[in-house]
Amino acid sequence: MAIYVKYKNLIPKNSKATDNTASIVDIKTQLVNDVCWGSGVSDFLAVKKLLQEDSWEEYRPKIKPITEDDPGSFELKFCDDFFNFETEGINHFIGTIAGDILLNSKIERIDVDDFHIDHEKLKYFPGPNYGIDGVYKLFNINNQELNRPLLAYSIKPRMGYTIDQFKAIFSEAAKGGVDIIEDDERLIDPIYCPFCERVIEAEKLKKKYPKTYYSVNITGPLDKMRERVKFAYDHNIKFVKIDVLVTGFDALLEITKLIRNEKYDIRITVYPDAIGKYRNLSRHFVCKMARLCGADIIYAGSPSWSRDIIYSNSLIYECEKVHLRHEKLKCSIDDMVGIKPTLATMTNDISAQSAELITLIFNRCFSDTQFAFFIGHGISASRESIKDTVQDIIKRISAAAKAPNDDYNIEAVKQDFRDSEDLSQYDIPKYIGKFRKGY
């Protein structure tokens, strides 16, 4: 049994040099030495002389190539007892594989892409308490299943509003029928809009707007997180939010266990702030670890033409990439049974029209309508009222999720997007209208 960590995109500094392959081999050797020995040196002569042995050698990770034609992608194989999750925690694991070893002066770039843990150690990770089914169950009314993406409103501006203003914004969005109203990750417990007061007011508003749930941000020191999740439970709050790259994965795991042990009817929404900039961890790595630690919902990336189109000329291709992340949040992890699937969300640059188009593509191409839109400025900055914008989004994504297969030729639509070099040529509302027969 072993633990594998996958690295990719290793690029040495001065990568145009003729000895690039040799440089990569040298860097890998230094990484292996550094991760085990805490140094990139080739040998510990003084320690060997003292101890007359080198027993630490057995703990040196083994380098495993992934493909022969890509020396920049490889795995490090750690012996099974290199890490003790129960006493050392997850943050120690991440600090070891993605800490100062990546600050090697010879490295221009390297990504920590994935990890595989043997089944015995996977038992340490509980996974989501509720998962996708447990989230959607809250929105099934009179035994009627909700067959569309969920819509959450991430209140913007994220800072500076009072309790009275919070109540006004909450009420307006709830009147529109929004599924979830959540705090921004930066709003926790400011003096002008305290945590406890928001929870108390949300509990009152839930009685008036029973279809809308509140997700309160409990991010902070672990002792405060424990207090906050209990306070939320005591006031019938069904969702809590955690900024996992601020608190660390160990804190997420502890809150998951607390909810499970105390049988709290609470689901955890995870937002990984500054993802892609944190310890060179890939989005897949962060989402997978968050799922293992108990995320019922997590932001998994958005197929956004305004941000991602510079890397690809095809929105359909962007949707395919995001859908793959969704599938990875649902499938078994290293054949480990019992880990519930995590609901994926999209957020960046989502408007009513783009939400409908994305839903249409996900429905037609992937037969998938179980995900969520967590929208902030797409609602707050709308020219229409918050209520009207929410209603418009729900109407659009509901229609796109239910449109019959014979409404249009999906292969032709996919080819249109694949052939396009500039999506700005499309009038998106008009383009959607070609394939939608109204609400």
BAMI-77248 format. One record per residue: residue in three letters; x, y, z of N, C-alpha, C in turn. Coordinates in steps of 0.2 Angstrom, whole numbers, plus 2048, in hexadecimal, padded with zeros to 3 digits. Layout:
N
ALAXYZXYZXYZ/...
This chain:
439
MET8047FA800800800800804806800/ALA80280C7FD8068127FC8018187FB/ILE80481D7FB8018247FA8048277F4/TYR8018297EF80382B7E98018337E8/VAL8068377E680583E7E58078407DE/LYS8028427DA8048447D380684B7D2/TYR80B84C7CE80D8537CD80D8537C5/LYS80C8597C380C85A7BB80F8617BA/ASN8108627B38128697B181986B7B4/LEU81D8677B68248697B882886C7B3/ILE8298727B482D8767AF8338797B3/PRO8398777B183F87A7B48408817B2/LYS8448857B684688C7B484B88B7AE/ASN84B8907A984F88F7A384D8897A0/SER84788779F84588179C846880794/LYS84988679184B88578A85288278A/ALA85588178F85C87E78F85C87778C/THR86187578986286F78586186978A/ASP86386A79086386479585D864799/ASN85786679685186779A84F86179D/THR84F85B79A84E85479D8528537A3/ALA8588547A285D8537A885B8577AE/SER85985D7AC8578627B185185F7B5/ILE84C85D7B284685A7B58488547B9/VAL84C8507B784E84A7BB85284C7C1/ASP8568517C18598547C78548577CC/ILE84F85B7C984A85E7CD8468597D1/LYS8448537CD84084E7D184484B7D6/THR84B84A7D584F8477DA84F84B7E0/GLN8508527DF8508577E584A8577E9/LEU8448567E583E8567E883D8507ED/VAL83F84B7EA83F8447EE8438457F5/ASN8498487F484D8497FA84A84E7FF/ASP8488537FC84585880083F856804/VAL83A85380183485180483584C80A/CYS83B84880983C84380F842846813/TRP84784981184D84B81584C852817/GLY84885681484885D81684E861813/SER85185E80E85786180A85785E804/GLY85A8627FF85B85F7F886285C7F7/VAL86685B7FD86D8597FC86C8517FA/SER87284F7F88728487F58738437FA/ASP87684580087884080587984480C/PHE87784081187984381887F83F81B/LEU88584181988B83E81B88C83E823/ALA88B84382688C84482D88883F831/VAL88183F82F87C83B83387E834832/LYS87F83282B88182B82A88782982E/LYS88C82D82F89282C83289082A83A/LEU88C82E83C88A82E843886827845/LEU88182684087C82184187E81A83E/GLN88381A83A88581583687F811832/GLU87A81583087581282C871818829/ASP86D81682486981B821862818820/SER85F817826858814826853818823/TRP85481F82284F82482084E823818/GLU85381F81585281E80E84C81A80C/GLU84981681084381280E83D81780E/TYR83E81D81183882281183982680B/ARG83E82680783E82A8018398287FC/PRO83582D7FA83082B7F58338297EE/LYS82F8257EB8328227E482E8267DF/ILE8328287DA83082C7D482D8277CF/LYS8278287CD8238247C88218287C2/PRO8248277BC82282B7B681B8297B5/ILE81782E7B281182D7AF81182B7A8/THR81482F7A481582D79D81C82E79B/GLU81F82B79682682C794827832791/ASP82283578D82383B78982184178D/ASP82084079481E84679882284679E/PRO82984879E82D8477A482A84C7AA/GLY8268517A88248567AD81E8547B1/SER81B84E7AF81684B7B38198457B6/PHE8178447BD81A83E7C081683D7C7/GLU8178377CA8148367D181A8357D6/LEU8198377DC81D8357E181982F7E5/LYS81D82A7E681A8247EA81C8247F1/PHE8188267F681A8267FD81881F800/CYS81D81D80481B81680881581880D/ASP81181380E80B81381280B817818/ASP81181681C811819823815820823/PHE81682381D81982981C81582F820/PHE80E82E81F80983382280582F827/ASN80383382C7FF8308317F9835832/PHE7F483582E7EF83A82D7EB83B834/GLU7EA8368387E783683E7EA83B843/THR7F183A8447F483E8497F8845846/GLU7F984583F7FC84A83C7F884F838/GLY7F284C8367ED8508327EF85182B/ILE7EA8548277EA8558207EF85A81E/ASN7EF8608227F38668207FA864820/HIS7FC85F82480385D82480585981E/PHE80085581C801851815802856810/ILE7FE85C80F7FE86080A80486580B/GLY80686681180C86A812813866810/THR81286081081885B80E81985B807/ILE8138598038138587FC81385E7F8/ALA8118647FB81086A7F78128707FB/GLY81786F7FF81A875803820877800/ASP82587880582C87B80382F8777FE/ILE82E8717FD83186D7F78308707F1/LEU82A8747F08298767E982C87D7E8/LEU8308807ED8338867EC83A8857EA/ASN83C87F7E784287E7E48448837DF/SER84A8867E084C88C7DB84C88A7D4/LYS84D8837D384D8817CC8468807C8/ILE8418817CC83A8807CA8378867C7/GLU8358867C183188C7BE82A88B7C0/ARG8278857BF8208837C082087C7C2/ILE81B87A7C68198737C88128737CB/ASP80E86F7C980786E7CC8068687D0/VAL8038687D68018627D97FA8607D7/ASP7FA85B7D37F38597D07EE8557D3/ASP7F184F7D67EC84A7D97F08467DE/PHE7EC8427E27EF83E7E77EB8377E7/HIS7EE8327E97EA82C7EA7ED8297F1/ILE7E88277F57E98247FC7E681D7FC/ASP7EA8197FF7E78128007E1812804/HIS7DD80C8037D680C8067D680C80E/GLU7DC8098117DC8098187DC81181B/LYS7E08158187E181C81A7DB820817/LEU7D881E8127D28228107CC821815/LYS7CC81C8197C781C81E7C7821823/TYR7CD8258237CD82B8287C9831825/PHE7C783081F7C383681C7BC83481B/PRO7B883881E7B083681F7AD838818/GLY7AF83C8147AB83E80E7A5843811/PRO7A184580C79B84980D796845812/ASN79384981678E84681B787845817/TYR78684A81278084A80E781849807/GLY78684C80478784B7FD78184E7F8/ILE78284C7F277D84F7ED77684E7EF/ASP7748477F076D8467F276B8497F8/GLY76F84A7FD76D84D80376C855803/VAL76F8587FE76E85F7FC76885F7F9/TYR76785C7F376185C7EF75A85A7F3/LYS75B8567F87558547FC75285A7FF/LEU75585F80175286580474E8687FF/PHE74F8687F974B86C7F47468687F0/ASN7458617F273F85D7F073985F7F4/ILE7348617F072E8637F372885E7F1/ASN72585C7F671F8577F57218517F1/ASN72784F7F372A8497EF72C84A7E8/GLN72C8507E672D8527DF7358547DF/GLU7398507DB7408527DB7418587D7/LEU74685C7D97488627D574D8607D0/ASN74B8617CA74F85F7C47528647C0/ARG7568687C475A86E7C17608707C5/PRO7648747C376A8767C776787A7CD/LEU76A87A7D376887E7D876B8857D7/LEU76888A7D976A8917D976B8947E0/ALA7718967E177389A7E77758A17E6/TYR7748A57EA7768AC7EA77B8AE7EF/SER7818AF7EC7878B17F17868B97F1/ILE7848BB7F77838C27F87898C77F6/LYS7888CB7F278D8D07F07898D77F1/PRO78C8DC7F37938DC7F57948D87FB/ARG79A8D57FC79B8D080179C8D3808/MET79E8D98087A08DC80F79C8E380F/GLY79B8E58157988EC8167918ED817/TYR78D8E88177868E98187848E781F/THR77E8EA82177C8E98287778E3828/ILE7758E282E7708DC82F76A8DE82C/ASP7678E482C7618E68297628E6821/GLN7688E881F7698E78187698E0816/PHE76C8DB81A76D8D48197658D1818/LYS7618D381D75A8D181D7578D3816/ALA7588D98147558DC80E7578D8808/ILE75E8D78077608D380275E8CC802/PHE75E8C980875C8C28087548C1806/SER7508C68097498C58077488C6800/GLU74B8CB7FC74A8CC7F574C8C67F1/ALA7528C37F37548BD7EF74F8B77F1/ALA74D8B67F77488B17F97418B27F5/LYS73F8B87F47398B97F073A8B77E9/GLY7408B77E77418B47E07418AD7E0/GLY7428A97E57428A27E574989F7E5/VAL74E8A37E77558A07E775589A7EC/ASP7598957EA75988F7EE75E8907F5/ILE7638947F47688957F976A89C7F9/ILE76B89F7FF76E8A58007748A4804/GLU77A8A68027808A58057848AB807/ASP7888AB80C78D8B080D7938AF809/ASP7968B580779C8B58037A28B2808/GLU7A78AF8057AC8AC80A7B08B180E/ARG7AF8B880D7B38BD8117AE8BF816/LEU7A88BE8167A38C081B7A38BB820/ILE7A58BC8267A58B782C7A18BA832/ASP7A48BE8357A18C183C7A38C883D/PRO7A28CD8387A48D483979F8D783E/ILE7A28DC84179E8E08467978E3843/TYR7978E583D7928E883A78C8E3837/CYS78E8DD83778A8D783578B8D1838/PRO78A8D083E78D8CA84278A8C4840/PHE78E8BF84178C8B883F7868B6842/CYS7858B68497808B484D7798B884B/GLU77A8BE8497748C28477718C0840/ARG7768BE83C7748BC8357708B5836/VAL7738B183A7708AA83B7698AB83E/ILE7688AF8437628B084675D8B3841/GLU75F8B883D75A8BB8387588B6833/ALA75D8B283075C8AD82B7578A882D/GLU7578A68347538A183674B8A4836/LYS74B8AA8387448AE8377428AE830/LEU7468B082C7448B18257438AA821/LYS7468A582474489E82173D89C822/LYS73A89E82873389D82972E8A1824/LYS7318A682172D8AA81C72E8A8815/TYR7348A58147368A380E73989C80E/PRO73589780F73789081173B88D80B/LYS73A88F80573E88C80074588E7FF/THR74789380374E896802752894809/TYR75889280875D89080D76289580E/TYR76589581476B89A815771896816/SER77789781377D89481478289A818/VAL78389881E78789D82278E89B822/ASN7928A082279A89F82279C89E829/ILE79F89982A7A28978317A9897831/THR7AD89982B7B489982B7B789D831/GLY7BC89A8337C089D8397C489883D/PRO7C689A8437CA8958477C588F849/LEU7C888984A7C488384A7BF884850/ASP7C18878567BD88785B7B788B85A/LYS7B88918567B28958547AE89284F/MET7B188E84A7AD88A8457A8885849/ARG7AB88284E7A787D8527A1881855/GLU7A288785879D88A85B79888D856/ARG79A88F85079689284B79188C848/VAL79488684779088184478A87F848/LYS78C87F84F78787D854781882854/PHE78488985477F88E85477A88E84E/ALA77D88C84877988C842774886843/TYR77688084577287B84676C87D84B/ASP76E880850769882855764887852/HIS76588A84D76188F84A75E88C843/ASN75E88584275B88283C75F884835/ILE76588683676988782F76B88182C/LYS76A88082676B87982377287981F/PHE77587F81E77C87F81A78188481E/VAL78788281E78C88682179288681B/LYS79588C81B79A88D8167A188D819/ILE7A688A8167AD88A8187B288B813/ASP7B68908147BC89280F7C188D811/VAL7C288880D7C688280F7CE88480F/LEU7D088880A7D788A8097D988F80E/VAL7D48928127D68968187D689281E/THR7D188E81F7D188A8267D5884826/GLY7D78818207DA87B81F7D587581F/PHE7D887081C7D386A81B7D2866822/ASP7D68678267D586482D7CF867830/ALA7CE86D8307C88708337C286E82F/LEU7C286E8297BC86B8257BB864827/LEU7C08608287BE85982A7BB859831/GLU7BE85D8367BB85D83D7B485F83D/ILE7B28648397AB8678397A7861836/THR7A985E8317A585882E7A4853833/LYS7A98518377A884C83C7A384E842/LEU7A485584379F858848798857846/ILE79785984079085983D78E85283D/ARG79284D83B79084683B78F843842/ASN79384584779384284D78D845851/GLU78B84B85078684E85477F84E850/LYS78084B84A77A84A846776851844/TYR77A85584277885C84077585B839/ASP77085E83876D85E83177086482D/ILE77686482C77A86A82977E867823/ARG77E86A81D78286981878886E817/ILE78E86C81579487081579587280E/THR79587980D79787C80679E87E807/VAL7A387C8027AA87E8027AB8827FD/TYR7AF8887FE7B188C7F97B988C7FA/PRO7BD88B7F57C488B7F67C78917F3/ASP7C88967F77CA89D7F57D189C7F2/ALA7D28A07ED7D98A17EA7DB89A7E7/ILE7D68967E57D888F7E27DD8907DC/GLY7E288C7DC7E788D7D67ED8917D8/LYS7EC8947DE7F28987E07F48957E7/TYR7F18907EA7F288D7F07F78877F0/ARG7FD8887F18028827F280287E7EB/ASN8008827E680187E7DF7FC8787DE/LEU7F78787E37F28737E27ED8747DD/SER7EC86F7D97E786F7D37E086F7D6/ARG7DB8727D27D58727D47D286B7D6/HIS7D48667D27D285F7D37D585D7DA/PHE7DB85E7DB7DD85C7E27D985F7E8/VAL7D88667E77D48697ED7CD8667ED/CYS7CA8657E77C38637E87C385C7EA/LYS7C78587E87C78517EB7C98507F2/MET7CD8547F57CF8547FC7C9857800/ALA7C685C7FD7C085F8007BA85A801/ARG7B98567FB7B48517FC7B684C801/LEU7BC84A8017BE8458067BC84780D/CYS7BE84E80E7BD8518157B6853816/GLY7B18528127AA8548147A6859810/ALA7A985C80A7A586180779F85E803/ASP79986080579385E8027928627FB/ILE7958687FB79586D7F579C8707F4/ILE79E8717EE7A48747ED7A58787E7/TYR7A887D7E67A98817E07AE87D7DC/ALA7AC87B7D67B08777D27B387A7CB/GLY7B18817CB7B38847C57AE8857C0/SER7AF88A7BC7A988D7B87AB88D7B0/PRO7A788B7AC7A888B7A47A78927A2/SER7AB8977A37AA89E7A27AD8A179C/TRP7AA8A37977AD8A67917B18AC793/SER7B08B07987B38B67997BA8B579D/ARG7BB8AF7A07C18AD7A37C58A77A0/ASP7C18A279E7C489C79B7C589C794/ILE7C28A17907C28A17897C98A2786/ILE7CD8A678A7D38A77887D88A1787/TYR7D589C78A7D989578A7D6890785/SER7D08927837CC88D77E7C789177A/ASN7C688F7747C18937707BA890770/SER7B988B7757B38887757B088777C/LEU7AA88A77C7A688A7837A4883784/ILE7A387F77F7A18787807A7874783/TYR7AD8767817B38727847B487478B/GLU7B287B78D7B387D7937AE879798/CYS7A88787957A38747997A586D79A/GLU7A886A7957AA8637957AF86379B/LYS7B486879B7B98687A17B68687A8/VAL7B186D7A87AE86E7AF7AA8677B0/HIS7A68657AC7A285F7AD7A78597AF/LEU7AD8587AD7B18537AF7B38547B6/ARG7B485A7B87B585B7C07AF8597C4/HIS7A985B7C17A38597C47A38517C5/GLU7A484D7C07A48467C07A98437C5/LYS7AF8477C67B48447CB7B28457D2/LEU7AD84A7D37AA84B7D97A58467DB/LYS7A38427D679D83D7D77A08367D7/CYS7A58357D37A882E7D37AB82C7D9/SER7AC8257D97B08227DF7B78257DF/ILE7BA8257E57C18277E67C58217E7/ASP7CA8207E37CE81A7E47CA8147E6/ASP7C48137E27C080D7E37BE80D7EB/MET7BE8127EE7BB8127F57B48137F5/VAL7B080E7F87A980F7F87A78137FE/GLY7A18167FD79E81A80379F821803/ILE7A48247FF7A582B7FF79F82E7FA/LYS79B8327FD7958357FA79883A7F5/PRO79483B7EF7968407EA7958477ED/THR79984C7EB7998537EC7958577E7/LEU79185C7E978E8607E47928657E1/ALA7938667DB79886B7D87948717D7/THR7978777D779487D7D67988817D1/MET7958867CD79988B7C97978927CB/THR79B8967CA79A89D7CD79D8A37C9/ASN7A38A37C77A68A87C37A28AB7BD/ASP7A08B17BD79E8B47B77978B17B4/ILE7938AE7B978D8AB7B77878B07B7/SER7848B17B177E8B57B07788B07AF/ALA7728B47AE76C8B07AD76D8AC7A6/GLN76F8B07A17708AD79A7758A779A/SER77B8A879D7808A379D77E89D7A1/ALA77B89E7A77788997AB7748947A7/GLU76F8977A376B89379E76F890799/LEU77489379677789079177C88A794/ILE77F88B79978388679D77E88079F/THR7788817A177487C7A377287879D/LEU77087B79776E87879177487378F/ILE77A87678F78087278D78086C791/PHE78086D79878186779D77B86279C/ASN77586579B77086079A77085C794/ARG77285F78E77285C788778858787/CYS77E85A78978485778778685178C/PHE78485379378684E79878184B79C/SER77A84D79A77484B79E77584C7A6/ASP7788527A77798547AE77685B7B0/THR77185B7B576E8617B776F8617BE/GLN77385D7C277485D7C977B8617CA/PHE77A8677CB78086B7CD77D8727CF/ALA7818777D177E87D7D37818837D1/PHE77E8887D078088F7CE7818937D5/PHE7868957D778789A7DC7898A17D9/ILE7848A57D97858AB7D57858B17DA/GLY78A8B67D978B8BC7DD7898C27D9/HIS78E8C57D578D8CB7D27888CA7CC/GLY7878C47C97828C37C477B8C47C6/ILE77A8C47CD7738C67D07748CD7D3/SER7798CF7D77798D57DA77A8DB7D5/ALA77E8DA7D077F8DF7CB77A8DF7C5/SER7758DB7C57708DB7C076C8E27BF/ARG76A8E37B97668E97B875F8E87BB/GLU75D8E27BB7578E17BE7578E07C6/SER7518DF7C97528DE7D07548D87D2/ILE7578D77D87598D07DB7548CB7DA/LYS74E8CC7DC7488C87DB7478C67D4/ASP7478CB7CF7458C97C874B8C57C5/THR7518C77C77578C37C47578BC7C6/VAL7568BB7CD7558B47CF7508B07CC/GLN74A8B37CB7458B07C77468AE7C0/ASP74A8B37BD74C8B27B67518AC7B5/ILE7568AC7BA75B8A67BA7578A07BB/ILE75389F7C07508997C174B8977BB/LYS74889B7B874489A7B37488977AD/ARG74E89A7AC7528987A67558917A7/ILE7588907AD75B88A7AE7568847AF/SER7508867B174B8807B174987E7AA/ALA7488837A674788279F74C87E79C/ALA75388079D75887C79A75987579C/ALA7588747A375886E7A67538697A3/LYS74D86B7A174886779F747867798/ALA74A86B79474986B78C74A864789/PRO74586278574585B78274B85A77D/ASN74D85477C753853778752855771/ASP74C85576E74B85676774A85E766/ASP74C86276B74B86976A75086C764/TYR75686976475B86B75F76086675E/ASN76586675976A86275877086475C/ILE77186076277686276677D861763/GLU77E85C75F78585C75B786862757/ALA78186475478386B750784870755/VAL78187175A78387675F78A875762/LYS78C86F76379386E766798870761/GLN79686E75A79B86F75579C877754/ASP79687B75479688275479B885759/PHE79B88375F79F8857647A6883763/ARG7A787D7617AE87B7607B187E75A/ASP7AD8807557B088374F7B188B750/SER7AE88D7557AE8957567B589775A/GLU7B889C7577BE89F75A7BD8A575E/ASP7B78A775E7B58AD7627AE8AD764/LEU7AD8AB76A7A68AA76D7A28B176D/SER7A68B676D7A38BD76D79E8BE767/GLN79F8BA76279B8BB75C7948B975D/TYR7938B576278C8B37647888B8768/ASP7828B976677D8BC76A77B8B776F/ILE77D8B677577C8B07797748B077A/PRO7708B577C7698B477D7668B1776/LYS7688B47717658B276A7678AB769/TYR76D8A976B7708A276976C89D76D/ILE76B89F77476789A77876089A775/GLY75D89F77375689F77075589B76A/LYS75A89976775989576175888E763/PHE75988C76975988576B754885771/ARG75088A77374C88A77874588C776/LYS74088877873988A77673588E77B/GLY73889277F73589678473589278A/TYR73289578F73289379672C88E796/
